[in-house]
């Protein structure tokens, strides 16, 4: 088992600060290795707080050029095992390429991938969650050797559970982690040419069953790349995605010209067609509108996820709530419209809310403006939208 602490991020963007490992033989811990590493750069405050490793601690530590060969000698070309092996082995491979001119040529086993297959009911599968589910104590967490020891205990449980399924050797486990999470063959019925013919542009795609019924409606910034991702064997496809792929026999797509138009069309088609796999995923896409209602003396500018039939004034759509909130704040400031939930006061000496001045509000809650003057502001907004 191996675990790294780093300055944070992907290889190239960050540096290793600690290497910890334990060697297992026959399911028993046989030996351990640990070394701080001088990263040659400051450790960010967040990482210092998380790991407890400080710049002073690594100032006199070996460089990676010294520490990596010692670790590789300890590992003796054994199978590398890590929780989220893509991270740790990725860093070690990048270091080996930079320092030795060659990648690590050893197999890697990932306890995170094994957790997806052996603990399918677990919603979160980080090391803390997996260890807690298995009743394994988490001592010395976020230090390399401590995390390696925790992951080793996880692996020991997984070895027993995998053996019960017939996966007993290292080769079996490497094959097991590469299987789809439901353990069934990955079957694709859609010809590759159908996917390759899609444009690399924003749009809406529909995955169709053998009878032509729409199984799933989705949107994409780049149609070809998004649809192709379903039909490439990915060991980490979830069970619903695997079920969808196995039931898909054809597809169609509409190029929309923009992501916003794709979001609108996707929402419309899901509401009209109610495809089975959108319902299974609870997938109800939202676009957002600004709404100014009618029939009130001081209407408030609000957000809405749909166009109503209430004669209100709507501005949009916006692809995200964040975009709609930004537009709402801007329109509130420009037109002096009420954004807060406070109702206009009955008495003229009531103070405005704390945010009124910053928001540029006309402050009807403090009776700083009458209904006629406020109506002129709403009329200006309605004219702007029209």
C-alpha positions in Angstrom: 0.0 0.0 0.0 1.3 3.5 -0.8 0.0 6.9 0.0 1.4 10.4 -0.9 0.9 13.8 0.7 1.4 16.6 -1.8 1.2 20.4 -2.0 -2.2 19.8 -3.7 -3.4 19.2 -7.2 -2.3 17.2 -10.2 1.3 16.2 -11.1 3.2 19.1 -12.5 1.0 21.6 -10.6 2.2 20.4 -7.2 4.9 18.5 -5.5 5.2 15.5 -3.2 5.8 16.2 0.5 5.6 12.7 2.0 5.7 9.1 0.9 4.3 6.4 3.1 3.9 2.7 2.3 3.4 -0.7 3.9 4.3 -4.1 2.3 1.7 -6.8 2.6 2.5 -10.5 2.2 -0.2 -13.1 2.5 -2.5 -10.3 3.8 -0.2 -9.4 6.7 1.9 -6.2 7.1 5.5 -7.2 6.6 7.4 -3.9 6.6 6.8 -0.1 6.2 8.4 2.9 4.6 8.0 6.6 5.3 9.9 9.7 4.2 9.2 13.4 4.2 10.1 15.0 0.9 11.3 18.6 0.3 8.9 19.9 -2.4 11.1 22.8 -3.3 8.2 25.2 -2.9 6.0 26.6 0.0 3.2 24.3 1.3 -0.2 26.1 1.0 -1.9 27.0 4.3 -4.8 24.6 3.6 -2.5 21.7 3.1 -0.5 22.6 6.2 -3.7 22.6 8.2 -4.9 19.3 6.7 -1.7 17.3 7.0 0.2 19.0 9.7 3.3 19.0 7.5 4.9 22.4 7.6 7.7 24.2 5.6 10.0 23.8 8.6 9.4 20.0 8.7 10.4 19.5 5.1 13.2 22.1 4.9 15.9 19.5 5.8 14.1 16.5 4.2 15.4 14.6 1.2 14.5 15.8 -2.3 12.3 13.6 -4.5 15.4 12.7 -6.4 16.7 11.0 -3.2 13.4 9.7 -1.8 12.0 8.1 -4.9 14.7 5.6 -5.5 14.6 4.5 -1.9 10.8 4.0 -2.1 11.2 2.0 -5.4 13.8 -0.2 -3.8 11.4 -0.8 -0.9 8.5 -1.6 -3.3 10.7 -4.1 -5.2 8.4 -3.9 -8.3 5.5 -5.2 -6.2 1.9 -4.4 -7.2 1.2 -0.8 -6.1 -2.1 -0.5 -4.1 -3.6 2.9 -3.2 -7.0 4.4 -2.4 -7.7 6.4 -5.6 -4.6 5.0 -7.2 -4.9 7.3 -10.2 -3.7 10.2 -7.9 -0.8 8.5 -6.1 0.4 6.3 -9.0 0.0 9.3 -11.3 2.3 11.4 -9.2 4.9 8.6 -8.9 4.8 7.9 -12.6 5.3 11.6 -13.4 8.2 11.7 -10.9 9.8 8.6 -12.4 9.5 10.1 -15.9 11.1 13.4 -14.8 13.9 11.9 -12.8 14.6 8.6 -14.5 13.2 9.1 -18.0 10.8 6.2 -17.8 7.4 5.5 -16.3 6.6 3.1 -13.5 6.2 -0.3 -15.2 4.2 -2.0 -12.4 0.5 -2.9 -12.1 -1.6 -0.8 -9.8 -4.7 -1.8 -7.8 -7.1 0.8 -6.6 -9.2 0.2 -3.4 -11.5 3.0 -4.4 -12.5 1.1 -7.5 -12.8 -2.1 -5.5 -15.1 -0.2 -3.1 -17.4 0.7 -5.9 -17.8 -3.0 -6.7 -17.7 -4.5 -3.2 -19.6 -1.7 -1.3 -22.2 -0.6 -3.9 -24.6 0.6 -1.3 -22.1 3.1 0.1 -22.8 6.6 -1.3 -19.4 8.1 -0.4 -16.3 6.0 -0.9 -13.4 8.2 0.3 -11.0 6.5 2.7 -12.9 7.9 5.8 -16.3 6.6 4.6 -15.0 3.2 3.5 -13.0 2.7 6.8 -16.0 3.7 8.9 -18.3 1.3 7.0 -15.9 -1.5 7.6 -15.3 -0.6 11.3 -11.6 0.3 10.7 -10.2 3.1 13.0 -8.6 6.1 11.2 -5.5 6.8 13.2 -2.9 9.4 12.0 -5.2 10.4 9.1 -3.8 12.6 6.3 -0.3 11.5 6.9 1.2 9.2 4.3 2.1 6.2 6.5 -1.1 6.5 8.5 -3.3 6.6 5.4 -1.3 3.7 3.9 -2.0 1.6 7.0 -5.7 2.4 6.9 -5.9 1.5 3.3 -4.0 -1.8 4.0 -6.7 -2.7 6.5 -9.4 -1.9 3.9 -7.5 -4.1 1.4 -7.4 -7.0 3.8 -11.2 -6.9 4.1 -11.6 -6.6 0.3 -9.3 -9.5 -0.3 -11.7 -11.7 1.7 -14.8 -10.4 0.0 -13.3 -10.6 -3.5 -12.2 -14.2 -2.8 -15.8 -15.1 -2.0 -16.7 -14.0 -5.6 -13.9 -16.1 -7.0 -11.3 -13.4 -7.4 -8.3 -14.8 -5.5 -5.1 -13.9 -7.2 -3.6 -10.4 -7.9 -4.3 -11.0 -11.6 -8.0 -11.7 -10.7 -8.2 -8.5 -8.6 -6.7 -6.4 -11.4 -9.3 -7.9 -13.8 -12.1 -7.4 -11.2 -11.4 -3.7 -10.7 -11.5 -3.2 -14.5 -15.0 -4.8 -14.8 -18.1 -2.7 -14.9 -19.3 -2.0 -11.4 -22.2 -4.5 -11.7 -19.8 -7.3 -12.8 -21.6 -7.9 -16.1 -20.1 -7.6 -19.6 -20.0 -4.1 -21.2 -22.3 -4.4 -24.3 -22.7 -1.6 -26.9 -25.3 -1.9 -29.6 -24.9 1.5 -31.2 -22.5 1.5 -34.3 -19.5 3.6 -33.8 -20.3 5.4 -37.1 -23.5 6.8 -35.6 -21.5 8.5 -32.8 -18.7 9.7 -35.0 -21.2 11.4 -37.3 -22.4 13.7 -34.5 -21.2 17.3 -34.5 -18.8 18.6 -31.9 -21.2 21.4 -31.1 -23.8 22.3 -28.4 -27.0 20.4 -28.6 -29.5 17.8 -27.3 -29.1 14.1 -27.7 -31.6 11.3 -27.2 -30.7 7.6 -26.5 -33.3 5.2 -28.0 -34.3 1.7 -27.1 -34.7 -1.3 -29.5 -38.3 -0.2 -30.1 -37.4 3.4 -30.9 -38.6 4.8 -27.6 -36.6 7.6 -26.0 -34.8 6.2 -23.0 -32.8 9.3 -22.0 -32.6 13.0 -23.1 -29.4 14.9 -22.3 -27.6 18.1 -23.4 -24.0 18.6 -24.2 -21.5 21.4 -25.0 -19.9 19.0 -27.5 -22.3 16.4 -28.7 -19.9 13.9 -30.2 -17.6 13.8 -27.1 -20.4 13.6 -24.6 -22.3 10.8 -26.4 -19.1 8.9 -27.1 -18.4 8.9 -23.3 -21.3 6.5 -22.8 -20.0 3.9 -25.2 -16.4 3.8 -24.1 -15.9 1.1 -21.6 -15.3 2.9 -18.3 -14.8 0.8 -15.2 -16.4 3.6 -13.2 -19.7 3.9 -15.1 -22.4 3.7 -12.4 -25.0 1.0 -12.6 -27.7 3.1 -14.1 -25.4 4.3 -16.8 -24.5 0.7 -17.6 -28.1 -0.3 -17.7 -28.8 2.6 -20.1 -26.0 1.7 -22.4 -27.1 -1.9 -22.6 -30.6 -0.9 -23.6 -29.6 1.8 -26.1 -29.8 0.7 -29.8 -29.8 4.0 -31.6 -29.6 7.7 -31.0 -30.5 11.1 -32.5 -29.3 14.6 -31.8 -30.3 18.2 -32.5 -27.6 20.9 -32.8 -28.9 24.0 -31.0 -26.1 26.6 -31.5 -25.7 27.4 -27.9 -25.7 25.7 -24.5 -28.6 27.8 -23.3 -30.8 26.7 -26.2 -29.7 23.2 -25.5 -30.8 23.6 -21.8 -34.2 24.9 -22.9 -34.8 22.1 -25.4 -33.6 19.4 -23.0 -36.0 20.7 -20.3 -38.9 20.8 -22.8 -38.3 17.3 -24.1 -37.9 15.7 -20.6 -41.2 17.3 -19.5 -43.0 16.1 -22.7 -41.5 12.7 -23.1 -40.7 11.7 -19.5 -38.0 9.3 -20.5 -37.4 6.3 -18.2 -33.8 6.9 -17.4 -34.3 10.6 -16.7 -37.0 9.7 -14.2 -34.7 7.1 -12.6 -32.0 9.7 -12.2 -34.5 12.3 -10.9 -33.1 14.5 -13.7 -35.2 17.6 -14.0 -33.0 20.3 -15.7 -33.6 23.9 -14.8 -33.3 27.1 -16.6 -33.9 30.3 -14.8 -35.9 33.5 -15.4 -36.3 36.8 -13.7 -39.9 37.5 -12.9 -41.7 40.8 -12.1 -45.3 40.1 -11.1 -48.4 42.3 -11.8 -51.2 43.4 -9.5 -49.0 44.6 -6.6 -48.1 48.2 -5.7 -44.4 47.3 -5.1 -43.7 44.1 -7.0 -40.4 42.3 -6.2 -38.0 41.0 -8.8 -37.7 37.3 -8.2 -36.3 34.1 -9.8 -38.5 31.5 -11.5 -37.7 28.1 -13.1 -40.6 28.3 -15.6 -42.6 30.8 -17.6 -46.0 31.3 -16.0 -49.3 32.3 -17.5 -49.9 35.1 -14.9 -49.2 38.1 -17.2 -46.0 38.8 -15.2 -42.9 40.1 -17.0 -40.2 37.5 -17.5 -36.5 38.0 -18.5 -34.4 35.0 -19.6 -33.7 32.2 -19.8 -30.4 31.9 -17.9 -28.4 28.6 -17.9 -27.7 28.7 -14.2 -29.0 30.1 -11.0 -25.7 32.0 -10.5 -26.2 33.8 -13.9 -29.8 34.6 -13.0 -28.8 35.9 -9.5 -26.2 38.2 -11.1 -28.7 39.5 -13.6 -31.3 40.1 -10.9 -28.8 42.1 -8.8 -27.9 44.2 -11.8 -31.5 44.9 -12.9 -32.4 45.7 -9.3 -29.7 48.3 -9.1 -30.3 49.8 -12.6 -34.1 50.0 -12.2 -34.3 50.5 -8.4 -36.5 47.5 -8.0 -37.3 45.7 -4.7 -35.4 42.4 -4.3 -35.9 41.7 -0.6 -38.8 39.9 1.0 -39.6 42.8 3.4 -43.1 44.2 2.9 -43.4 48.0 2.4 -44.0 49.5 5.8 -47.2 51.3 6.9 -45.3 54.0 8.7 -42.9 56.5 7.1 -40.3 56.4 9.9 -39.4 52.7 9.5 -35.8 52.2 8.4 -34.9 50.5 5.2 -33.3 47.0 5.3 -29.6 46.8 5.7 -29.0 45.8 2.1 -31.2 48.4 0.5 -28.6 51.0 -0.1 -26.0 48.6 -1.4 -28.6 47.0 -3.8 -29.6 50.4 -5.2 -33.2 49.7 -4.1 -35.8 52.5 -4.1 -36.6 51.5 -0.5 -40.4 51.1 -0.7 -40.1 49.2 2.6 -39.2 52.6 4.3 -41.8 54.5 2.3 -39.0 56.3 0.4 -41.0 56.1 -2.8 -44.7 56.1 -3.5 -46.7 53.6 -5.7 -46.7 55.9 -8.8 -43.0 56.6 -8.7 -42.3 52.9 -8.2 -44.6 52.1 -11.1 -42.5 54.2 -13.4 -39.5 52.0 -12.5 -41.4 48.8 -13.2 -42.6 50.3 -16.5 -39.0 51.0 -17.4 -38.0 47.4 -16.7 -41.0 46.0 -18.6 -40.1 48.3 -21.6 -36.5 47.1 -21.4 -37.6 43.4 -21.5 -40.0 44.1 -24.4 
